[in-house]
Amino acid sequence: MTPQELLAIVAVIALVRVVLSLRPVVAGSSGRSSAIAREFLDPFIIAGLAAWVLITFVARTYYIPTASMVPTLQIHDVLLVDKFEYRFHEPNHGDIVVFPPPVPTTDDFIKRVIGRPGDRLEVRSGTVYMNSVAQSEPYVAEKPQYDLQIRDYGIYVKELGGDWTKLDSTSANVPPKSAWTAPDRIPPNCFMMFGDNRNNSEDSHIWGFAQDTGRFASGARAGERAGFTGRAFLIFWPFSQARVL
């Protein structure tokens, strides 16, 4: 349930509460309608408003619909997402983040932070190199069947057996040259996001950078507001898989 849907339900209950309170008191009834409204509806309204505050500003649940984060997250897992933490700092390397992607969709995506602003990043022979250091990634399902380089103010990808192709700014979020601080470093406010299931994940090697603030610089959602919804920190359903991430 989205915060907007929850708020709509609370508004309907509040409207019923007002209607019952304004009904004329019938002789001999002792105002039972108002008493019923206070006894049964007020707690729902208070609880609903409290839940709205929590899922809007603090934490909310997130359902996993795809296999892009296998083996870390399975289809049908339900997570708790901290919406408060990133008000104070940027996402860290390795964080599992929920965010609106730079592609046309009404759904948030969930991926892992692989590169942050200022990082030099490369995928070579199935291994991620960050700032020239090979990364240990025990959470990856299998090594990616593509190479990737950030160079010449762009993202270049080479599929297995193919040639290097630069991501097109008409379909991928890649800021213009003026927004970069160096031709081979991730630009400010931009993040490289990969799924743990590298060969079955629609992620930054397809649609470019995610952004923690501002508006998407290019691609299908250019000009739309960007940001991060929050950090996934707990699997709480199914109970057999419950654990802190």
Phi, psi and omega in degrees: 000131180279160176303324180294319179294318179297317180296325178295319179296316178299321180296320178296315179298319179296322178296316177300319179300316180295315181300315180295323181290331184270353180296140178301141178281122179280139181306131179086355183272341180061027177068039184297328181298315179294322180295319178296318180300314181293319187287320188255326185268324182303316178299324178295319180295314181296315180295321180296317179295320178297318179295323179297317178298318182296310185282343178276321189242342188244296183204155176209168179271155179216130183261135182270112184263347186228175182262017187291342180249012174296140008269356183296315180236134180259155174303136180083357172298148175240128186246160165258134183242123178280114181265000188261325191301317186283005170286344186247338180202163177289159173301146179267161174303134177089348177299143173263116194239140172260133187199156171283126182276164179277036177233154182294110177194152175267355184259148169285155172257162173229122182215176179257140177287118179254324179222142180246169178308133179092348180284146164265130188227140178210143170247118183225122179054039176084000181245137176274129174247123177244122183053042177073007181250125178295135183262137173274122183230077182293347182275353185282136181294311176203157183297141181295143180265043176206156171254156181214141175223143169255112184200159176051039178061037179201176176248123181246134182232138176234108177291160182306120179081003182254192179252164178293133178230131177275132178300133184278126182292349176284339181236347180237152180274094178229111184299157176293162184307324183296340182270352182270150174264342178201152185291342184238019179237143181301131185293163177304142177067009181249147183223143175266123185239124177239149168279153178291334176269073195306325184268006176219050184218124172276102188217205188296339179285354178247312187247013173085211187275145161273159180231143180268353181197174177076210179234148181303132186285327183203184180090190186295337181246027180306132180090346178277155184292135178249172179158179177245135178287317179163179181259127175287126185233352184206129166269120180243357175211135000289154185301330181294339180254004186299129179191160175278136180273000000 
